[in-house]
Amino acid sequence: MTREQNTNESPEPEKTQDPGTDNPPGKTEQDDQKNSLVQKIQELGQTNVADMENSNIHCITVVGQIEGHMQLPPQNKTTKYEHIIPQLVAVEQNPKIKGLMLVLNTVGGDVEAGLAIAEMVASMSKPTTTLVLGGGHSIGVPIAVAADYSHIAETATMTIHPIRLNGLVIGVPQTFEYLEKMQERVINFVTRHSDISEETFKDLMFAKGNLTRDIGTNVIGEDAVKHGLIDAVGGIGAALSRLNEMMEETEGDMLQ
């Protein structure tokens, strides 16, 4: 005979996973929402973002310092050109995207990286627009004028100054010739893609007394439009409205 064990403890029910969900045992949908909320706050600094899945406009931000061939210190806010260029290629290839907007608030940075981004934007077949917020300084100027249409906020500034070299500079004539040719590349690009004349742009670039202990010029909002550097003064609403108009014009031309 076997002796039966009497116990008051009832066996713990097994935790099973709902076959229709991906939640592990014990994890609820509310937990997923909390984790998603925390992740958005950590990564984006906000609790919710607009749904861009059905948008036919792609927005790219160029902020901080444009990073080129040299990696900048981690405390610097940077825009890496190796991140921007693949996005531009994807926008050009994606048939669902009909237009591109670039939002700039940059202090400048690597000359070749900035020109690479500007050349990519200028060569795109889809309508493009730029919006300068805060500042579009130094090599940010060619990027700002590279689009089909450009806007600048009323209080935004653009610093136009000669090209500088950082680090070790070899004091030979070839160095200064290289610097002069690099500067000509910037001047030619800006004057080709905006209404500013080469003479006016050089006058702003080499002006004395405008910047403390330096040469160059700060142009603010309306002044950038008066010089022919930027097309119009406006914010996000004006920029999106103009981009939508260009997209409609492009679609109309394709239907004809």
SELUMTOR-950362 format. One record per atom (N, C-alpha, C): x, y, z. Coordinates in pm, whole numbers, plus 32768, in hexadecimal, padded with zeros to 4 digits. Layout:
BEGIN
XYZ;...
END
This chain:
BEGIN
80537F8A8000;800080008000;8057807C8000;802480DF7FBD;806C815D7FBB;802481C08012;8076820D8053;803C826E80AD;802A82F28062;7FAD83258062;7F9183A1801C;7FBF84168071;80038477802E;803084EF8072;7FC485588068;7F9A858880D9;7F3885F480DC;7F83867880E4;7F6586D0808C;7FA88753808C;7F4087BE806F;7F58883080AD;7EFE88A28097;7F2B88FA8023;7FA388DD7FF2;7FD7892F7F86;7FA388FD7F01;7F69895B7EB6;7F3789367E32;7FA289537DCC;7FAE88FD7D68;801689127D03;800389977CBB;807789DC7CA1;80738A5F7C5D;804D8A4B7BCC;7FEE8A9B7B98;7FC68A877B0C;80388AAD7AAE;80458A617A45;80AE8A7B79E4;808F8AFA7996;80FA8B4D797E;80EA8BC77931;80F68BA4789E;80918BC17859;80918BA177C9;808C8C227779;80C38C1B7703;80C48C9076AB;80528C867648;800F8CF77635;7FA28CFD75D5;7FDC8CE6754A;7FAC8C817503;7FE68C64747F;7FD58CD4741C;7F7A8D307436;7F648D9D73D7;7FB78E1773F1;800D8E167459;805D8E8C747A;80EE8E667483;81428ECF7482;81D28EBC7492;81FF8ED77520;81A18EF17579;81C58F127602;81F28E94764C;82608E997694;82898E2776E5;822D8E18775C;82348DA677A3;81DC8D8F7816;81ED8DFD787D;817C8E3178AF;81808E977918;818E8F2378E5;81A98F367864;81BA8FBC782C;81398FE677E8;8109905B780B;808A908B77D7;80A090F4776C;803591157727;803A917D76C1;8059920576FF;802B9219777D;8046929677C2;80DC92A777DB;811F923977F9;81B1923F780C;81F79267778B;81C69232771B;82019256769A;81F292EB767D;817C931F769F;816493AE7687;81BF940476DE;81D393DA775C;822B942577B5;82BB94247781;82E993AF7755;837193A47721;838393F776A3;831B93F6764D;8322944675D3;832794DA75F3;82D995047658;82D795907680;835E95BB76B7;839A9568770B;841E95887742;8487959076D4;847E95367673;84DE95367606;84D395B675B2;845795E47598;8444965F754B;847B96D77596;846796DA761A;849B974A766A;8532974A7668;856F96D37675;860196CA7677;863E96EF75F1;860396C17584;863F96D37500;8617975774BE;8599978074D0;856697F37487;8547986B74E0;854598587564;852798C675BD;849598EC75BE;843D9896758C;83AE98B3758A;836198307591;82DF983C75B2;828F97C475C9;824D978F754C;824597E174E4;820297B3746B;823997FF73F3;823897C17382;826698017307;81FA97EE729D;81FD9847723A;819A983F71CF;81B097C1717C;8143978C714A;8149971570F6;8179973C706B;81F0970A7045;822B972E6FC5;821F96BE6F5E;81DB96526F82;81D495DF6F28;818D96016EA6;812696556EAE;80D896756E38;810096F96DF8;816E97366E27;819A97B66DF0;81EC979F6D71;81DB97F86D10;822997EF6C95;829D98526C94;82B8988E6D0A;832998EB6D19;838998B26D80;840898B36D5E;846F98866DBC;84BB98FF6DF1;84CE99056E75;851399766EB4;859899476EEE;860299906ED0;868899766F05;86B899F26F4F;86EF99DF6FC6;87249A4E7014;87BC9A50700D;87F29AC76FFE;88849ADB7001;889E9B397075;88D09B0270E3;88DF9B50715E;896E9B447192;89939BA271E8;8A169B9E7227;8A869BB371C2;8AEC9B6271CD;8B619B6D7175;8B619AFA7110;8B799B1B7092;8B7A9AB67029;8BFD9A697032;8BF399E9704F;8C6999957063;8C9499566FE0;8D14995F6FC2;8D48992B6F44;8DA098B26F58;8E1C98BC6F2B;8E78984A6F2E;8EB098316FB9;8EAE98967010;8EE198887098;8E6D988170FA;8E7398217156;8E0A981371BA;8E1E987C7227;8DB398C57245;8DB9992E72A9;8DA598F57335;8DCE9940739E;8DBB99117428;8D2A98F37446;8D11989674A2;8C85986A74BC;8C2C98D774F5;8C6799407532;8C1199A9756B;8BDE9A097500;8C1099FF7485;8BE39A557418;8B619A2173DC;8B049A7B73C3;8A8B9A587379;8AAF9A5872E5;8AA199E672A2;8AD199DA7219;8A68999F71BB;8A7A99BC713B;8A31997C70CF;8A9899357079;8A8F98B27071;8AF298657027;8AC798596F95;8B20987D6F3A;8AFB987A6EAD;8AE597EC6E7B;8B2397896EBC;8B0B96FE6E93;8A8196CE6EBC;8A3D971A6F13;89B296FC6F35;895297436ED6;897797BB6EAA;891E980C6E57;891997D86DC7;898C97B86D8E;899297906D01;893E97136CE4;894496A76D36;88EB96356D1B;8856965A6D20;883296B86D79;87A696E36D7D;877E972B6CFC;87D9977B6CC6;87BB97C16C49;87AC975E6BD6;87FE96F86BD4;87F396916B6D;876E96476B7B;874796296BF7;86C895E26C0E;865196376BE4;865796BA6BFE;85EA97146BD5;85DE97166B3D;864E971A6AF9;864E971D6A66;8615969C6A2C;862D962B6A6E;860195AA6A3B;857395866A61;854295B86AD1;84BF95906B05;844F95D56AB7;83FB958A6A70;838F95C96A21;832196056A78;831795DD6AF7;82B096136B4E;82D196A06B7D;835096C46B7E;837A97486BAB;837D97A66B33;833298126B3D;832598706ACE;837698F06AE2;83A1990C6B5F;83EB99876B79;844599796BF1;84A899D36BF9;850B99D06C65;85169A596CA5;85199A5B6D2B;85329AD66D75;85AC9AC56DCE;86069B276DCA;86799B296E24;86689B9C6E85;86739B7E6F06;866C9BE46F6F;86F89BF76FA7;872B9C726FA2;87B49C8E6FC9;87BB9CE47046;88109CBB70A2;883B9D0F7111;88CA9CE27131;89289D1070DE;89B09CDC70E3;8A159D4D70EA;8A869D31712B;8AF39D927133;8B589D7F70C2;8B409D1C706C;8B9F9CFD7001;8BEC9C7E7021;8C649C756FED;8CB49BFE7007;8D0E9BDD6F93;8D1B9B5C6F74;8D759B2C6F0C;8D479B5E6E82;8DA39B9E6E39;8D809BDC6DBA;8D599B746D53;8DA99B0C6D43;8D8C9AA76CDD;8D0C9A5A6CFD;8CF59A3D6D7D;8C7A99F76DA3;8C009A4F6D88;8C0A9AD06DAA;8B9B9B2B6D8F;8B7E9B3A6CFC;8BE89B456CAB;8BD49B4F6C1A;8B9B9ACE6BE0;8BC29A5B6C19;8B8C99DB6BEA;8AF699D56C00;8AC99A006C77;8A399A026C94;89F29A646C37;8A2E9ADB6C24;89F09B406BCF;89E49B116B3F;8A4B9ACF6B0B;8A489A9D6A81;89DD9A316A71;89CF99DB6AD7;896899736AD1;88DD99AF6ACC;88C49A136B20;88409A546B24;88249A996A9F;88879AE06A6A;88759B2B69EE;885B9AD06976;888D9A54697B;888199FA6908;880599A1690F;87B299AF6976;873C995A6982;86D29981691D;8688991E68ED;862099376888;859B995F68C8;858A99466949;850D9965698E;851399F269C9;849F9A3269DD;849E9AB86A16;84DF9ABB6AA0;852E9B236ABA;85759B306B39;85669BBE6B6E;85679BC96BF2;85649C4C6C32;85B89C476CB0;85EE9CBB6CD7;863C9CC56D52;86009D316DAB;86149D1D6E2C;85E49D7E6E90;86549D956EF4;86849E126EFC;86EE9E366F5B;86AD9E686FDB;86C39E1F7048;86919E4670CC;87099E5C7128;87089EC87171;87799EE171CB;87F19F13717E;88339EB97135;88A89EE170E9;88CA9E7F707B;88FE9EB4700E;89329E616FA1;89B99E9A6F7A;8A1C9E866FCF;8A9B9ECB6FC4;8B019E7E6F6F;8B659EC86F40;8BDC9E8F6F02;8BB69E316E8F;8BDE9DB16E97;8BC19D536E2B;8B2D9D2D6E29;8AE09D5A6E8C;8A509D486E88;8A0E9D9F6E1F;8A539E096DF2;8A1C9E626D8B;8A069E176D07;8A699DCC6CD2;8A4F9D816C56;89DC9D1D6C64;89CF9CDD6CD8;89609C7E6CEB;88DB9CC86CE8;88D79D3F6D25;885C9D8C6D2B;882C9DB86CA1;88899DD36C45;88619E046BC0;88579D936B5A;88769D176B82;887C9CA86B23;87F29C7B6AF3;87899C966B40;87049C656B1E;86C49CBA6AB1;86539C8A6A7F;86089CD46A19;85D39D586A4F;85B19D596AD1;857C9DD36B0F;85A99DD46BA0;85CF9E4A6BD1;86059E536C59;85BA9EBA6CAB;85AB9E9D6D2D;856D9EF86D8C;85CD9F106E00;85BD9F836E41;860A9FA16EB9;85AC9FE26F1F;85B99FB96F9C;85689FF57005;8590A0877018;8533A0D57049;854AA1657055;85C1A18570AE;85D9A1357115;8646A14F7173;86C1A0F97159;86BEA0A470F3;8730A04D70D6;87A2A09C7096;881CA06D70AA;8892A0B27075;88E4A053701F;8931A08D6FC4;898DA0426F71;8A13A08C6F70;8A7DA0486F99;8B03A0846F9E;8B4EA05F6F1F;8B79A0C56ED7;8BC5A0B16E5B;8C55A0DE6E75;8CB2A0846E6C;8D3EA0A66E88;8D9AA04F6E33;8E1AA0756E27;8E79A0226DD9;8E8E9F9B6E1A;8EBE9F3C6DCA;8EDB9EB66DFB;8F569EB96E55;8F529E6B6EC0;8FC49E5E6F1A;8FF39DCF6F1E;90719DBD6F44;90AA9D386F56;90C89D236FE9;90A69CAD701E;90C59C8B70A9;913B9C2B70AD;91809C2A711E;91ED9BCB7131;926E9BFD70F3;92C69B9F70D4;93499BBE709D;933D9BEC700D;93769C616FEF;93749C996F68;94049CA76F38;94219C6D6EC4;94A89C766E8B;94B39CFA6E41;95139D4D6E6A;95219DD36E32;95689DD46DAD;95269DA06D47;955E9D9F6CC0;94F59DD96C61;951F9E0A6BEC;94BE9E456B8E;944D9DE76B67;946A9D636B5F;94029D046B37;938D9D026B99;93AA9D176C1A;93409D196C7E;92DF9D8C6C65;93169E016C47;92C19E766C31;92769E6B6BAB;92B49E2B6B48;926E9E146ACA;91F99DB56ADE;920D9D4B6B2E;91A29CEC6B4B;91309D336B93;91539D886BF4;90EE9DD06C40;909F9E2E6BE5;90E39E706B88;90A19ECB6B2D;90439E816ACE;906E9E0B6A9E;90199DBD6A45;8F9E9D876A90;8FB39D5E6B0C;8F429D2E6B5C;8EDD9D9E6B71;8F0F9E166B89;8EB79E896B9D;8E6A9EAA6B1E;8EAC9E9F6AAC;8E699EB96A2C;8DF99E546A13;8E0C9DD96A40;8DA49D746A31;8D269D9E6A7D;8D399DD16AF7;8CC79DFD6B47;8C839E756B06;8CD39ED76ADA;8C9B9F4F6A9D;8C4D9F2D6A1F;8C879ED869CA;8C449EB3694D;8BC29E696967;8BC19E1069C9;8B479DC469E6;8AD99E216A17;8AFA9E796A75;8A949ED26AAF;8A5B9F2F6A44;8AB09F6969F1;8A809FC8698B;8A319F81691D;8A4E9F006903;8A029EB5689E;89779E9068CF;89689E7B6951;88EA9E486987;889C9EB069D6;88BF9F2F69C6;88729F9A6A05;8875A01369A9;8834A07E69D3;882EA0F86982;8898A15E69A9;88F1A13B6A04;8959A1986A2E;89C9A19A69C6;8A01A20E69AD;8A6EA21A694C;8AF2A1F6698E;8B52A1CF693C;8BD5A1AA6972;8C17A22069B8;8C07A2986980;8C43A30F69BC;8C08A32B6A46;8B83A3226A51;8B41A33B6AD2;8B68A2D26B38;8B6EA2556B0E;8B91A1E96B6B;8C20A1F96B9E;8C7BA21F6B46;8D06A2356B71;8D10A2AE6BCC;8CC1A3166BB2;8CC1A38B6C0A;8C95A3656C97;8C2EA3116CA0;8C00A2E26D23;8C68A2886D65;8CA9A2366D15;8D0BA1D76D4A;8D86A21C6D83;8DB4A2876D42;8E31A2C76D6A;8E1BA34D6DB0;8DA1A3696DDB;8D85A3E76E1F;8DCFA3EC6EA4;8DFFA4646EC7;8E47A4786F45;8DF2A4C96FA5;8E01A4AB7025;8DBDA4F7708C;8D34A4C370B1;8CFBA46A7061;8C76A4357080;8C7FA3CD70F0;8CE6A37A70EB;8CFAA3127150;8D71A33871A8;8D65A3247229;8DCFA3497286;8E4BA2F2726E;8EBEA334725D;8F3FA2F2724B;8F3DA29071D5;8EF1A2AD716F;8EE9A25270FE;8EB5A29F7086;8EAEA25B7014;8E71A2966F9D;8DFCA2406F72;8D9AA27F6F36;8D21A2396F0E;8CA7A28B6F31;8C31A2526F17;8BB4A29A6F2D;8B49A23D6F65;8AFCA2726FC3;8A83A22F6FF2;8A0AA26B6FAC;89BEA21A6F65;8943A24A6F27;88CDA20A6F71;8869A25A6F8F;87F9A22D6FE1;8779A2336F8F;8731A1C56F8B;86ABA1BE6F53;8698A20A6ED1;8658A27D6ED9;8636A2CD6E65;86B0A2F86E15;8721A3106E5A;879BA3396E13;87CAA2CB6DB3;87BCA24D6DDC;87E5A1DE6D85;8790A1DA6D07;8711A2006D13;86B8A2046C9F;86DAA27C6C47;86F7A2EF6C84;8719A3666C37;8798A3526BE5;87F8A30A6C1C;8875A2EF6BD3;8863A2856B66;87F1A2406B66;87D9A1D86B02;880EA1516B2A;8838A1446BA9;886FA0C56BD8;8801A05E6BF1;8793A08B6C2F;8721A0366C50;86A7A06B6C06;864BA0116BE4;85D6A0396B94;856DA0856BE2;8551A05D6C5F;84E3A09D6CA7;84F6A08E6D3E;84B9A0EA6D87;84B4A0E16E19;8437A0926E3F;8445A0326E97;83D29FE16EBE;83FB9F6F6F19;83969F2E6F51;83AE9EBF6FAB;83829E3B6F6F;835F9DDE6FC5;83409D576F99;82C29D546F43;825F9DA76F65;81E49DA86F17;81FB9DD66E88;82479E446E79;82639E796DF4;82B89E176DA3;83189DD76DE5;836E9D7A6D9E;83219D006D6C;82CB9CC96DC1;827C9C556D97;82179C7A6D2B;81DD9CF16D37;817D9D1D6CD2;81C19D296C49;82379D646C47;827F9D746BC9;82A99CEC6B91;82D39C916BE9;82FB9C0C6BBB;82849BC16B7F;82109BCC6BBC;81989B8A6B86;81739BC36AFE;81859C476AEC;816A9C846A6A;81C79C4C69FF;82479C406A21;82A79C0A69C0;828A9B7869A0;825D9B2C6A04;823C9AA169ED;81C49A94698F;815F9AEB69A1;80EA9AE96948;81119B1068B9;816A9B7268AD;81999B9B6828;81E49B2967E4;82359AE1682F;82809A7167F7;82259A0367C8;81BE99E1681A;815F997A67F4;811099A46778;80ED9A266770;80A59A5766FB;80F69A4D667C;81799A696687;81D19A5E6612;81DF99CD65E5;81DE99706645;81EB98E26623;816E98AD65DE;80F998E56600;807B98B765C4;806998EC6536;80A9995A6516;809A99956492;80E999496429;
END
